[in-house]
Amino acid sequence: MSVQVKICGINHPDAAAAALAGGARFVGLVFFERSPRHVAPPLAAELARMIPTGVRTVGLFVDPDNEYLEHVVSQVPLDLIQLHGEESPARVAEIKAAFSMPVMKAIKVSSVEDLAAAEAYAQVADRLLFDAKPPAKVTALPGGNGIPFDWTILTGRTWAKPWMLSGGLTVANVAEAISISGAASIDVSSGVEDRPGHKDPDLIRDFLRAASH
């Protein structure tokens, strides 16, 4: 498929199998205990072993310290670290150097002004991910809230590094999101769930089909 898709928050073999069968190019494992998609390293290692060469295994972390990163990467074979918290550009560079792994940094967006942060991160990260800014309430997670943002603010924009679109994508809107934003890579989590934290294999397959058209 021309658009590369990341299915994030995989925490069951059935979901991993559906993502791989449907042509996902990235599989995301969430290492953030407050998330309903959190997966412990032993299970994550089992899931990672299902993922063939050519599909990238992504570990999502939120403001992790080096000790926790080491705890995970020593057990789980990851291809890419995704930082989804408030990590500064300096911290992104530090993690990349410490673990000798490529890093993708999430930029939380609600208006065009929020895109300004991307320039500094593009200097140090290997990839950028534009996600909807969480709603202003204490129960909101850093990501996976099922909220889209105005995709037109990305139209025609380019950065020095590859970027991925996330935030509120579903079977119903993914084709429009790709068309408007110009995204070559997209990320979905809650949009392929039938309840928080539970990926529906049929929704995964339907989403991957919709993203390819």
Backbone as a chain_set.jsonl record, in Angstrom:
{"seq": "MSVQVKICGINHPDAAAAALAGGARFVGLVFFERSPRHVAPPLAAELARMIPTGVRTVGLFVDPDNEYLEHVVSQVPLDLIQLHGEESPARVAEIKAAFSMPVMKAIKVSSVEDLAAAEAYAQVADRLLFDAKPPAKVTALPGGNGIPFDWTILTGRTWAKPWMLSGGLTVANVAEAISISGAASIDVSSGVEDRPGHKDPDLIRDFLRAASH", "coords": {"N": [[0.848, -1.189, 0.0], [0.406, 2.309, -0.634], [0.321, 4.28, 1.34], [1.801, 4.2, 4.454], [0.965, 2.359, 7.342], [0.582, 2.515, 10.835], [-0.346, 0.443, 13.402], [-1.21, 1.016, 16.56], [-0.78, 0.248, 20.055], [-1.063, -2.484, 20.277], [-1.865, -5.405, 21.972], [-2.448, -8.055, 22.033], [-2.166, -11.305, 20.58], [-4.016, -11.854, 18.466], [-4.731, -9.353, 17.496], [-2.261, -8.442, 16.614], [-1.791, -10.3, 14.574], [-3.858, -9.657, 12.781], [-3.126, -7.057, 12.071], [-0.687, -7.497, 10.767], [-1.454, -9.229, 8.689], [-3.062, -7.52, 7.25], [-1.34, -5.688, 6.178], [0.006, -3.725, 7.682], [2.708, -1.489, 8.349], [4.021, -0.696, 10.57], [4.039, -1.676, 13.962], [2.758, -0.878, 17.031], [3.697, -0.901, 20.439], [2.616, -0.263, 23.667], [4.145, 1.192, 26.376], [3.232, 2.31, 28.942], [1.866, 2.725, 31.919], [-0.572, 3.861, 32.72], [-2.184, 3.717, 30.557], [-4.879, 2.004, 28.884], [-3.914, 0.352, 27.009], [-1.51, -0.56, 27.729], [1.274, -2.754, 27.827], [3.017, -5.363, 29.347], [6.558, -6.015, 29.525], [7.257, -8.903, 29.179], [5.032, -10.053, 27.734], [5.021, -8.257, 25.621], [7.426, -8.924, 24.405], [6.803, -11.444, 23.401], [4.853, -10.744, 21.512], [6.393, -9.135, 19.836], [8.029, -11.009, 18.685], [6.399, -12.099, 16.791], [6.462, -10.385, 14.709], [7.487, -9.77, 11.476], [10.601, -9.339, 9.618], [10.969, -6.206, 8.072], [8.632, -5.089, 8.893], [8.159, -2.628, 11.26], [8.794, -2.608, 14.708], [7.499, -0.703, 17.218], [8.114, 1.003, 20.199], [6.186, 2.669, 22.484], [6.6, 5.329, 24.67], [6.187, 7.42, 27.571], [7.583, 10.203, 28.717], [9.881, 8.701, 29.746], [12.369, 7.449, 32.069], [15.884, 6.635, 31.852], [16.364, 4.23, 33.091], [13.913, 2.838, 33.022], [13.551, 2.649, 30.265], [15.758, 1.019, 29.619], [14.983, -1.267, 31.013], [12.852, -2.128, 29.447], [13.853, -2.279, 26.715], [15.834, -4.135, 26.975], [14.483, -6.471, 27.076], [12.603, -6.54, 25.034], [12.614, -6.681, 21.545], [12.967, -3.867, 19.845], [12.445, -1.641, 17.066], [12.163, 1.04, 16.899], [11.895, 3.867, 18.983], [9.211, 5.527, 20.361], [8.411, 8.663, 21.544], [6.113, 10.084, 23.602], [5.507, 12.016, 25.393], [6.333, 14.905, 27.294], [8.879, 15.325, 26.435], [11.889, 17.092, 25.909], [13.667, 18.579, 23.073], [16.403, 18.181, 23.654], [16.31, 16.023, 25.414], [15.271, 14.065, 23.722], [17.407, 13.751, 21.944], [19.288, 12.812, 23.746], [18.233, 10.309, 24.547], [18.227, 8.981, 22.105], [20.983, 8.82, 21.627], [21.856, 7.398, 23.877], [20.694, 4.884, 23.618], [21.178, 4.092, 21.079], [19.272, 3.941, 19.034], [16.733, 4.615, 16.56], [14.47, 7.383, 16.932], [11.129, 8.483, 17.327], [9.282, 11.398, 17.647], [6.379, 12.575, 19.205], [4.291, 15.27, 18.383], [2.082, 17.406, 19.841], [-0.955, 18.673, 18.757], [-3.23, 21.343, 18.244], [-3.696, 23.664, 16.942], [-2.39, 25.742, 14.275], [-0.232, 27.077, 15.329], [0.95, 25.292, 17.068], [2.561, 23.746, 15.507], [5.029, 24.879, 15.349], [6.848, 23.835, 17.149], [7.797, 21.604, 15.92], [10.039, 22.046, 14.319], [12.389, 22.193, 15.907], [12.409, 19.626, 17.0], [12.687, 18.115, 14.697], [15.328, 18.358, 14.152], [16.605, 16.564, 15.784], [15.155, 14.166, 16.148], [14.295, 11.086, 14.434], [11.941, 10.683, 13.173], [8.763, 12.363, 12.976], [5.634, 12.694, 14.667], [2.394, 13.746, 14.343], [-0.072, 14.456, 16.532], [-3.346, 14.737, 17.99], [-3.835, 17.299, 20.366], [-4.269, 16.487, 23.792], [-7.517, 16.553, 25.425], [-8.457, 19.197, 27.675], [-8.433, 18.088, 30.462], [-7.973, 16.298, 33.505], [-8.115, 13.557, 33.293], [-7.407, 12.815, 30.781], [-5.407, 10.966, 28.501], [-1.961, 10.974, 27.313], [-2.08, 10.337, 24.619], [-4.093, 8.547, 22.155], [-6.752, 9.238, 22.539], [-8.787, 9.393, 20.742], [-9.39, 11.701, 19.276], [-9.627, 13.914, 16.607], [-7.667, 16.459, 14.858], [-7.511, 19.657, 13.145], [-6.868, 18.861, 10.008], [-6.105, 20.398, 7.87], [-4.115, 22.167, 8.569], [-1.772, 20.905, 8.107], [-1.567, 20.65, 5.429], [0.333, 20.665, 2.522], [2.694, 21.126, 3.888], [6.13, 20.566, 4.759], [8.767, 18.741, 6.354], [12.087, 18.258, 7.688], [12.345, 15.64, 8.305], [10.751, 12.381, 8.005], [7.168, 12.191, 8.53], [4.276, 11.377, 10.509], [0.753, 10.972, 10.673], [-1.624, 11.221, 13.26], [-4.341, 10.703, 15.612], [-7.572, 10.435, 16.311], [-8.293, 8.984, 14.026], [-10.293, 6.937, 11.904], [-12.052, 4.18, 10.317], [-13.978, 5.5, 8.846], [-13.011, 8.095, 8.367], [-10.368, 8.076, 7.508], [-9.427, 8.055, 4.82], [-10.13, 10.62, 3.943], [-8.589, 12.123, 5.742], [-5.985, 11.502, 4.93], [-6.024, 12.506, 2.329], [-6.426, 15.282, 2.764], [-4.346, 16.084, 4.517], [-2.051, 15.146, 3.324], [-0.49, 13.144, 4.295], [1.968, 10.596, 4.345], [2.301, 8.548, 6.001], [0.446, 6.999, 8.568], [-1.136, 6.74, 11.807], [-2.933, 4.715, 14.021], [-4.989, 4.047, 16.849], [-7.142, 4.039, 19.067], [-9.139, 4.115, 17.176], [-9.449, 1.623, 16.041], [-10.594, 0.007, 17.899], [-12.981, -1.854, 19.85], [-13.633, -1.422, 22.392], [-12.121, 0.478, 25.073], [-8.704, -0.11, 24.851], [-8.958, -2.611, 23.705], [-8.268, -4.123, 20.816], [-10.003, -4.612, 17.779], [-9.941, -7.178, 15.551], [-11.34, -7.21, 13.075], [-11.947, -4.495, 12.674], [-9.353, -3.518, 12.458], [-8.531, -4.744, 10.053], [-10.411, -3.59, 8.3], [-9.735, -0.887, 8.529], [-7.117, -0.826, 7.501], [-7.649, -1.518, 4.87], [-9.209, 0.687, 4.095], [-7.36, 2.736, 4.32], [-5.699, 2.259, 2.229], [-6.889, 3.014, -0.089]], "CA": [[0.0, 0.0, 0.0], [1.24, 3.496, -0.785], [0.387, 4.935, 2.642], [2.236, 3.267, 5.494], [0.072, 2.43, 8.494], [1.0, 1.998, 12.137], [-1.401, 0.06, 14.343], [-0.587, 1.219, 17.869], [-1.494, -0.288, 21.204], [-1.287, -3.932, 20.141], [-1.593, -6.111, 23.23], [-2.969, -9.423, 21.927], [-1.714, -11.921, 19.335], [-5.012, -11.755, 17.394], [-4.625, -8.015, 16.922], [-1.002, -8.406, 15.869], [-1.968, -11.092, 13.35], [-4.708, -8.892, 11.866], [-2.34, -5.93, 11.569], [0.311, -8.0, 9.827], [-2.14, -9.76, 7.508], [-3.64, -6.413, 6.503], [-0.307, -4.883, 5.542], [0.579, -2.666, 8.514], [4.166, -1.387, 8.243], [4.511, -0.44, 11.923], [3.211, -2.203, 15.049], [3.111, -0.132, 18.234], [3.503, -1.491, 21.761], [2.548, 0.858, 24.606], [4.764, 0.967, 27.681], [2.765, 3.427, 29.777], [0.962, 1.953, 32.759], [-1.905, 4.474, 32.839], [-2.95, 3.461, 29.336], [-5.528, 0.688, 28.796], [-3.188, -0.434, 25.997], [-0.202, -0.912, 28.292], [1.657, -4.158, 27.742], [4.221, -5.65, 30.126], [7.625, -6.486, 28.647], [7.246, -10.308, 28.754], [4.058, -10.228, 26.661], [5.494, -7.467, 24.482], [8.471, -9.703, 23.738], [6.113, -12.489, 22.624], [4.228, -10.092, 20.353], [7.456, -8.671, 18.934], [8.543, -12.164, 17.952], [5.478, -12.368, 15.682], [6.571, -9.333, 13.691], [8.546, -10.155, 10.542], [11.508, -8.336, 9.082], [10.278, -5.317, 7.136], [7.619, -4.386, 9.686], [8.896, -2.057, 12.386], [8.211, -2.699, 16.046], [7.651, 0.606, 17.847], [7.788, 1.073, 21.616], [5.703, 3.996, 22.874], [6.92, 5.693, 26.05], [5.78, 8.772, 27.971], [8.559, 10.767, 29.657], [10.558, 7.61, 30.462], [13.762, 7.62, 32.462], [16.734, 5.658, 31.183], [16.234, 2.929, 33.76], [12.737, 2.153, 32.495], [13.847, 2.314, 28.873], [16.655, -0.141, 29.63], [14.166, -2.393, 31.466], [12.041, -2.603, 28.322], [14.595, -2.641, 25.504], [16.636, -5.329, 27.243], [13.603, -7.638, 26.953], [11.752, -6.467, 23.843], [13.352, -6.192, 20.38], [12.296, -2.725, 19.226], [13.109, -0.979, 15.945], [11.946, 2.482, 16.983], [11.345, 4.384, 20.234], [8.285, 6.656, 20.198], [8.301, 9.47, 22.756], [4.787, 10.682, 23.495], [5.274, 12.886, 26.542], [6.794, 16.293, 27.201], [10.328, 15.274, 26.261], [12.479, 18.227, 25.182], [14.588, 18.149, 22.023], [17.645, 17.691, 24.26], [16.048, 14.685, 25.952], [15.152, 13.17, 22.567], [18.77, 13.488, 21.483], [19.947, 12.022, 24.79], [17.725, 8.936, 24.461], [18.722, 8.414, 20.847], [22.399, 8.512, 21.8], [22.054, 6.404, 24.936], [20.198, 3.561, 23.235], [21.581, 3.833, 19.684], [18.071, 3.552, 18.311], [15.973, 5.738, 16.027], [13.433, 7.912, 17.821], [10.038, 9.271, 16.76], [8.716, 12.294, 18.67], [5.011, 13.046, 19.003], [4.011, 16.7, 18.549], [0.647, 17.505, 20.127], [-1.418, 19.775, 17.911], [-4.632, 21.755, 18.161], [-3.755, 24.814, 16.036], [-1.195, 25.864, 13.448], [0.876, 27.55, 16.163], [1.599, 24.151, 17.708], [3.514, 23.135, 14.58], [6.335, 25.525, 15.474], [7.735, 22.956, 17.926], [8.304, 20.517, 15.088], [11.342, 22.363, 13.731], [13.465, 21.802, 16.831], [12.433, 18.16, 17.116], [13.153, 17.552, 13.428], [16.796, 18.38, 14.17], [17.156, 15.495, 16.642], [14.402, 12.917, 16.01], [14.341, 10.456, 13.118], [10.6, 10.831, 12.631], [7.812, 13.162, 13.744], [4.245, 12.223, 14.649], [1.474, 14.82, 14.732], [-1.227, 13.882, 17.211], [-4.222, 15.748, 18.578], [-3.546, 17.678, 21.752], [-5.289, 15.902, 24.663], [-8.482, 17.503, 25.978], [-7.993, 19.857, 28.898], [-8.989, 17.506, 31.682], [-6.901, 15.513, 34.13], [-8.228, 12.137, 32.977], [-6.962, 12.557, 29.412], [-4.118, 10.337, 28.302], [-1.133, 11.74, 26.377], [-2.51, 9.998, 23.262], [-5.104, 7.497, 22.135], [-8.033, 9.746, 23.033], [-9.797, 9.332, 19.683], [-9.775, 13.067, 18.907], [-8.884, 14.449, 15.463], [-7.45, 17.904, 14.81], [-7.746, 20.23, 11.818], [-5.803, 18.334, 9.143], [-5.691, 21.381, 6.856], [-2.908, 22.894, 8.98], [-0.623, 20.163, 7.605], [-1.604, 20.619, 3.966], [1.44, 21.297, 1.814], [3.864, 21.366, 4.737], [7.178, 19.555, 4.752], [9.783, 18.844, 7.401], [13.347, 17.625, 7.32], [12.246, 14.216, 8.624], [9.432, 11.804, 7.706], [6.187, 12.435, 9.577], [3.129, 10.477, 10.586], [-0.472, 11.605, 11.168], [-2.358, 10.455, 14.257], [-5.377, 11.455, 16.309], [-8.976, 10.33, 15.93], [-8.504, 8.361, 12.718], [-11.2, 5.795, 11.896], [-12.369, 3.672, 8.983], [-14.831, 6.464, 8.154], [-12.381, 9.376, 8.006], [-8.933, 7.976, 7.215], [-9.146, 8.447, 3.436], [-10.203, 12.082, 3.905], [-7.446, 12.645, 6.483], [-4.8, 11.349, 4.074], [-6.176, 13.429, 1.203], [-6.288, 16.672, 3.194], [-3.062, 16.354, 5.166], [-0.926, 14.717, 2.503], [0.335, 12.212, 5.068], [2.431, 9.367, 3.718], [2.254, 7.538, 7.061], [-0.602, 7.309, 9.539], [-1.095, 5.963, 13.046], [-4.265, 4.559, 14.616], [-5.059, 3.237, 18.066], [-8.523, 3.86, 19.529], [-10.039, 3.986, 16.027], [-9.65, 0.214, 15.671], [-10.97, -0.69, 19.132], [-14.406, -1.945, 20.16], [-13.708, -0.856, 23.743], [-10.788, 0.995, 25.356], [-7.635, -1.066, 25.064], [-9.181, -3.898, 23.03], [-8.266, -4.004, 19.363], [-10.922, -5.502, 17.064], [-9.261, -7.589, 14.315], [-12.104, -6.799, 11.893], [-11.744, -3.058, 12.5], [-7.98, -3.355, 11.964], [-8.526, -5.1, 8.628], [-11.19, -2.58, 7.565], [-8.974, 0.361, 8.526], [-5.998, -0.978, 6.579], [-8.208, -1.439, 3.524], [-9.642, 2.063, 3.825], [-6.184, 3.582, 4.197], [-4.976, 1.949, 0.997], [-7.653, 3.481, -1.238]], "C": [[0.885, 1.24, 0.0], [1.375, 4.263, 0.532], [0.775, 3.899, 3.688], [1.393, 3.473, 6.744], [0.735, 1.816, 9.721], [-0.244, 1.679, 12.955], [-0.761, 0.093, 15.723], [-1.445, 0.624, 18.981], [-1.845, -1.755, 21.07], [-0.946, -4.608, 21.463], [-2.159, -7.531, 23.241], [-2.513, -10.015, 20.601], [-2.71, -11.803, 18.181], [-4.945, -10.396, 16.697], [-3.342, -7.886, 16.102], [-1.144, -9.142, 14.544], [-2.8, -10.335, 12.323], [-3.937, -7.729, 11.254], [-1.349, -6.395, 10.511], [-0.341, -8.507, 8.548], [-2.684, -8.642, 6.63], [-2.624, -5.492, 5.871], [0.231, -3.728, 6.362], [2.098, -2.676, 8.396], [4.824, -1.092, 9.586], [3.517, -1.084, 12.905], [3.684, -1.54, 16.334], [2.748, -0.866, 19.506], [3.609, -0.37, 22.784], [3.125, 0.458, 25.959], [4.488, 2.172, 28.572], [1.628, 2.886, 30.625], [-0.426, 2.558, 32.904], [-2.779, 4.193, 31.627], [-3.631, 2.102, 29.392], [-4.834, -0.218, 27.781], [-1.814, -0.874, 26.491], [0.044, -2.41, 28.194], [2.963, -4.346, 28.504], [5.294, -6.252, 29.214], [7.585, -7.978, 28.28], [6.248, -10.593, 27.627], [4.483, -9.455, 25.42], [6.558, -8.225, 23.701], [7.86, -10.807, 22.883], [5.489, -11.892, 21.367], [5.289, -9.669, 19.341], [8.028, -9.822, 18.11], [7.65, -12.56, 16.78], [5.756, -11.464, 14.481], [7.745, -9.628, 12.762], [9.467, -8.997, 10.183], [10.764, -7.506, 8.03], [9.124, -4.576, 7.769], [8.305, -3.902, 10.951], [8.11, -2.155, 13.688], [8.545, -1.418, 16.797], [7.257, 0.512, 19.322], [7.404, 2.49, 21.994], [5.955, 4.218, 24.362], [6.475, 7.129, 26.31], [6.724, 9.258, 29.063], [9.303, 9.679, 30.439], [11.94, 8.037, 30.957], [14.578, 6.495, 31.818], [16.619, 4.274, 31.801], [15.037, 2.148, 33.206], [12.946, 1.767, 31.03], [14.735, 1.068, 28.795], [15.894, -1.406, 30.032], [13.374, -2.988, 30.312], [12.906, -3.097, 27.176], [15.508, -3.835, 25.717], [15.813, -6.608, 27.079], [12.852, -7.707, 25.631], [12.557, -5.942, 22.66], [12.565, -5.103, 19.642], [13.137, -2.186, 18.074], [13.09, 0.535, 16.087], [11.365, 2.82, 18.345], [10.456, 5.575, 19.907], [8.14, 7.364, 21.528], [7.042, 10.31, 22.669], [4.46, 11.586, 24.69], [5.721, 14.308, 26.276], [8.307, 16.354, 27.008], [10.82, 16.461, 25.431], [13.322, 17.707, 24.024], [15.895, 17.581, 22.584], [17.461, 16.279, 24.803], [15.895, 13.668, 24.822], [16.539, 12.774, 22.076], [19.516, 12.586, 22.463], [19.532, 10.556, 24.712], [18.252, 8.259, 23.2], [20.179, 7.984, 20.987], [22.615, 7.375, 22.789], [21.691, 4.996, 24.482], [20.52, 3.193, 21.786], [20.422, 3.293, 18.86], [17.401, 4.778, 17.72], [14.807, 6.106, 16.944], [12.411, 8.693, 17.004], [9.43, 10.11, 17.881], [7.321, 12.744, 18.28], [4.922, 14.538, 19.301], [2.51, 16.834, 18.729], [0.096, 18.808, 19.553], [-2.899, 20.066, 18.133], [-4.799, 22.946, 17.228], [-2.431, 24.906, 15.285], [0.01, 26.322, 14.268], [1.644, 26.393, 16.808], [2.631, 23.479, 16.808], [4.914, 23.718, 14.714], [7.336, 24.635, 16.209], [8.399, 21.9, 17.057], [9.703, 20.784, 14.571], [12.488, 21.901, 14.623], [13.564, 20.287, 16.947], [12.948, 17.504, 15.836], [14.675, 17.542, 13.342], [17.385, 17.175, 14.901], [16.44, 14.154, 16.49], [14.556, 12.375, 14.592], [13.003, 10.568, 12.398], [9.794, 11.741, 13.548], [6.434, 12.51, 13.637], [3.369, 13.365, 15.146], [0.187, 14.198, 15.255], [-2.069, 15.017, 17.776], [-3.821, 16.031, 20.016], [-4.637, 17.101, 22.659], [-6.273, 16.958, 25.164], [-8.027, 18.004, 27.339], [-8.733, 19.319, 30.117], [-7.986, 16.499, 32.219], [-6.956, 14.038, 33.752], [-7.712, 11.801, 31.588], [-5.585, 11.908, 29.409], [-3.285, 11.187, 27.348], [-1.485, 11.488, 24.916], [-3.575, 8.932, 23.328], [-6.462, 7.933, 22.635], [-9.127, 9.782, 21.968], [-10.267, 10.68, 19.19], [-8.967, 13.503, 17.69], [-8.579, 15.935, 15.657], [-7.669, 18.368, 13.376], [-6.61, 19.837, 10.876], [-5.315, 19.369, 8.131], [-4.422, 22.125, 7.275], [-1.637, 22.163, 8.54], [-0.524, 20.191, 6.081], [-0.425, 21.371, 3.361], [2.688, 21.528, 2.631], [4.87, 20.224, 4.615], [8.143, 19.811, 5.904], [11.015, 18.071, 6.955], [13.329, 16.117, 7.561], [10.86, 13.688, 8.227], [8.464, 12.06, 8.865], [4.965, 11.549, 9.404], [1.952, 11.24, 11.171], [-1.185, 10.678, 12.133], [-3.477, 11.315, 14.828], [-6.758, 11.301, 15.719], [-9.239, 9.712, 14.577], [-9.363, 7.107, 12.858], [-11.362, 5.3, 10.46], [-13.107, 4.738, 8.177], [-14.084, 7.699, 7.67], [-10.941, 9.268, 7.514], [-8.603, 8.409, 5.788], [-9.157, 9.966, 3.304], [-8.995, 12.705, 4.601], [-6.17, 12.594, 5.652], [-4.845, 12.368, 2.939], [-5.898, 14.872, 1.606], [-4.878, 16.968, 3.698], [-1.863, 16.07, 4.27], [-0.017, 13.734, 3.202], [0.7, 10.979, 4.252], [2.443, 8.212, 4.701], [1.192, 7.965, 8.065], [-0.551, 6.317, 10.689], [-2.507, 5.897, 13.618], [-4.17, 3.704, 15.866], [-6.518, 3.016, 18.456], [-9.497, 3.651, 18.379], [-10.241, 2.573, 15.535], [-9.946, -0.627, 16.914], [-12.487, -0.744, 19.277], [-14.686, -1.561, 21.614], [-12.286, -0.43, 24.098], [-9.767, -0.117, 25.633], [-7.801, -2.391, 24.362], [-9.298, -3.697, 21.529], [-9.197, -5.048, 18.747], [-10.251, -5.9, 15.744], [-10.006, -7.175, 13.045], [-11.934, -5.308, 11.615], [-10.329, -2.764, 11.982], [-7.93, -3.633, 10.467], [-9.255, -4.052, 7.794], [-10.412, -1.264, 7.452], [-7.835, 0.282, 7.511], [-6.481, -0.943, 5.128], [-8.572, -0.01, 3.163], [-8.444, 2.99, 3.619], [-5.458, 3.388, 2.882], [-5.682, 2.449, -0.251], [-7.653, 4.995, -1.351]], "O": [[1.979, 1.229, 0.563], [2.43, 4.833, 0.81], [0.149, 2.844, 3.79], [1.136, 4.604, 7.157], [1.357, 0.756, 9.657], [-1.093, 2.544, 13.173], [0.126, -0.707, 16.022], [-2.665, 0.515, 18.86], [-2.809, -2.226, 21.674], [0.139, -4.404, 22.008], [-2.331, -8.137, 24.298], [-2.474, -9.307, 19.594], [-2.296, -11.665, 17.03], [-5.082, -10.299, 15.478], [-3.343, -7.291, 15.025], [-0.674, -8.666, 13.511], [-2.492, -10.362, 11.132], [-4.074, -7.444, 10.064], [-1.194, -5.75, 9.474], [0.154, -8.25, 7.451], [-2.762, -8.788, 5.41], [-2.992, -4.601, 5.105], [0.857, -2.826, 5.804], [2.711, -3.743, 8.349], [6.04, -1.221, 9.727], [2.305, -1.036, 12.693], [4.86, -1.623, 16.689], [1.642, -1.388, 19.645], [4.578, 0.39, 22.777], [2.658, -0.484, 26.599], [5.387, 2.943, 28.908], [0.543, 2.616, 30.111], [-1.378, 1.83, 33.188], [-3.99, 4.41, 31.672], [-3.044, 1.141, 29.889], [-5.128, -1.411, 27.702], [-1.048, -1.49, 25.749], [-0.846, -3.223, 28.442], [3.906, -3.575, 28.327], [4.968, -6.926, 28.237], [7.867, -8.298, 27.125], [6.578, -11.295, 26.671], [4.324, -9.937, 24.298], [6.586, -8.172, 22.471], [8.332, -11.079, 21.779], [5.588, -12.47, 20.285], [5.103, -9.826, 18.134], [8.458, -9.628, 16.973], [8.088, -13.273, 15.878], [5.326, -11.758, 13.366], [8.883, -9.726, 13.221], [9.148, -7.831, 10.416], [10.025, -8.046, 7.207], [8.679, -3.552, 7.25], [8.963, -4.683, 11.639], [6.925, -1.827, 13.75], [9.714, -1.084, 16.991], [6.187, -0.002, 19.65], [8.205, 3.413, 21.843], [5.574, 3.401, 25.2], [6.396, 7.945, 25.391], [6.671, 8.783, 30.197], [9.35, 9.73, 31.668], [12.597, 8.878, 30.344], [14.019, 5.526, 31.304], [16.76, 3.264, 31.112], [15.134, 0.948, 32.954], [12.558, 0.677, 30.611], [14.481, 0.171, 27.991], [16.121, -2.48, 29.475], [13.239, -4.207, 30.207], [12.72, -4.219, 26.706], [15.917, -4.482, 24.754], [16.372, -7.698, 26.958], [12.504, -8.79, 25.161], [13.134, -4.858, 22.753], [11.618, -5.393, 18.91], [14.365, -2.258, 18.094], [13.898, 1.234, 15.475], [10.449, 2.146, 18.816], [10.894, 6.522, 19.253], [7.786, 6.743, 22.53], [6.907, 11.148, 21.777], [3.296, 11.881, 24.961], [5.522, 14.85, 25.189], [8.941, 17.34, 27.384], [10.247, 16.791, 24.393], [13.66, 16.523, 23.989], [16.431, 16.611, 22.049], [18.35, 15.438, 24.67], [16.344, 12.529, 24.953], [16.806, 11.599, 21.825], [20.279, 11.708, 22.059], [20.375, 9.663, 24.801], [18.672, 7.102, 23.234], [20.563, 6.912, 20.522], [23.451, 6.498, 22.57], [22.312, 4.024, 24.911], [20.172, 2.106, 21.325], [20.562, 2.334, 18.101], [17.479, 5.864, 18.294], [14.241, 5.258, 17.633], [12.766, 9.46, 16.109], [9.102, 9.584, 18.944], [7.1, 13.232, 17.172], [5.408, 15.012, 20.328], [1.743, 16.419, 17.861], [0.609, 19.893, 19.826], [-3.719, 19.15, 18.2], [-5.907, 23.22, 16.767], [-1.467, 24.222, 15.629], [1.148, 25.99, 13.937], [2.844, 26.503, 17.063], [3.48, 22.728, 17.289], [5.883, 23.12, 14.246], [8.533, 24.678, 15.926], [9.446, 21.361, 17.417], [10.484, 19.848, 14.4], [13.445, 21.289, 14.148], [14.66, 19.729, 16.986], [13.578, 16.448, 15.892], [15.247, 16.799, 12.546], [18.535, 16.805, 14.663], [17.057, 13.107, 16.685], [14.903, 13.111, 13.668], [12.943, 10.55, 11.169], [10.095, 11.877, 14.734], [6.117, 11.859, 12.641], [3.579, 13.888, 16.241], [-0.538, 13.514, 14.533], [-1.572, 16.119, 18.01], [-3.51, 15.119, 20.782], [-5.819, 17.211, 22.332], [-5.909, 18.125, 25.312], [-7.303, 17.316, 28.059], [-9.552, 20.011, 30.721], [-7.228, 15.91, 31.448], [-5.953, 13.335, 33.874], [-7.59, 10.626, 31.245], [-4.715, 12.255, 30.207], [-3.833, 12.034, 26.643], [-1.219, 12.333, 24.062], [-3.931, 8.461, 24.409], [-7.247, 7.109, 23.104], [-10.263, 10.157, 22.255], [-11.403, 10.815, 18.734], [-7.737, 13.469, 17.731], [-9.167, 16.588, 16.52], [-7.976, 17.563, 12.496], [-5.521, 20.409, 10.936], [-4.219, 19.228, 7.589], [-3.72, 22.663, 6.418], [-0.547, 22.732, 8.593], [0.496, 19.798, 5.514], [-0.208, 22.55, 3.643], [3.661, 22.078, 2.115], [4.501, 19.07, 4.396], [8.309, 20.941, 6.362], [10.984, 17.331, 5.972], [14.203, 15.4, 7.074], [9.907, 14.461, 8.126], [8.871, 12.137, 10.024], [4.669, 11.05, 8.318], [2.13, 12.065, 12.067], [-1.335, 9.486, 11.862], [-3.55, 12.514, 14.556], [-7.091, 11.961, 14.735], [-10.322, 9.901, 14.023], [-9.195, 6.32, 13.789], [-10.873, 5.92, 9.515], [-12.893, 4.868, 6.972], [-14.474, 8.296, 6.667], [-10.349, 10.28, 7.138], [-7.588, 9.07, 5.572], [-8.299, 10.538, 2.633], [-8.438, 13.692, 4.121], [-5.372, 13.53, 5.668], [-3.843, 13.01, 2.625], [-5.218, 15.602, 0.885], [-4.289, 17.989, 3.343], [-0.799, 16.668, 4.427], [1.108, 13.506, 2.759], [-0.138, 10.397, 3.564], [2.575, 7.051, 4.314], [1.058, 9.149, 8.375], [-0.009, 5.218, 10.571], [-3.198, 6.914, 13.69], [-3.379, 2.763, 15.937], [-7.073, 1.944, 18.213], [-10.567, 3.074, 18.573], [-11.111, 2.331, 14.698], [-9.6, -1.806, 16.981], [-13.194, 0.184, 18.885], [-15.84, -1.397, 22.01], [-11.333, -0.92, 23.492], [-9.948, -0.943, 26.527], [-6.898, -3.227, 24.403], [-10.294, -3.171, 21.033], [-9.185, -6.215, 19.139], [-10.015, -5.037, 14.898], [-9.376, -6.827, 12.046], [-11.793, -4.9, 10.463], [-10.139, -1.865, 11.163], [-7.358, -2.856, 9.702], [-8.79, -3.668, 6.721], [-10.429, -0.612, 6.409], [-7.617, 1.223, 6.748], [-5.799, -0.4, 4.258], [-8.282, 0.453, 2.06], [-8.516, 3.927, 2.824], [-4.687, 4.251, 2.461], [-5.149, 2.33, -1.354], [-8.257, 5.545, -2.272]]}, "num_chains": 1, "name": "protein.A"}
